[in-house]
């Protein structure tokens, strides 16, 4: 980006970057004066091409992370919305898969998406899917480990969450909407109308997304935060009298949501 001519003009790498970068995502800003073509001529057209390529690349990155969201809105709507997000939120990491972490929050406040209030939660599930995919590997808790804990000590058990485990809560049937739009097949009518909570895990090679039963989200959230099994079950029952402890334990173990079990009296099991 810097030439011998820039040395002669006294442009340091830092000041050149300061001039070059801010206008990349803002088409209203003029091309930096420090950007020059051959023979010192202004390079506005070249800079505009580069600026457009940067924006398109970031929109493409968002489309790759949020395919279900794009399928719901349609490509034109999604890319227009993504363009506004790109201009408002430049990347902060050199890792492209990190980009778009704030996109669901942007959707929540995007005026033209207000007729789809569940869209932000579908996007949050997609972001959680990607984070789970890139999470560290760890062996999930074997079912026999929990079964080996003596019944009197089970309530005090504390579980270690798998690095990929995420919980998402929605006031809408976001899990059903996500599942219907994640693939390439035709999307039929979605009968679900109740709020849905999602458990996202990647116990081995593939990311798994499960719709949680009543009380399941608060139960798992307490466990992830370090609460004991007994405390988590009590919180779940308080929120939902329909909470089924046995079914939820089986579900979380089957999903590989945790990696180890401990407690004041049962360390080592």
Secondary structure, DSSP 8 states (H G I E B T S, - for coil): ---HHHHHTT--HHHHHHHHHGGGG-TTS---TT-B-GGG-B-HHHHHHHHHHHHHHHHHHHHHH-HHHHHHH-HHHHHHHHHHHHHHS---SS-GGGTTTTHHHHHHH-GGGTT-TTHHHHHHHHHHHHHHHTS-------HHHHHTS-HHHHTT-EEEE-TT-EEEE-SS-HHHHHHHHHSSS--------S--EEEEE-SSSS-EEEE--TTHHHHHHHHHTT--HHHHHHHHHHH-TT--HHHHHHHHHHTT-EEEEE-TTTTT-
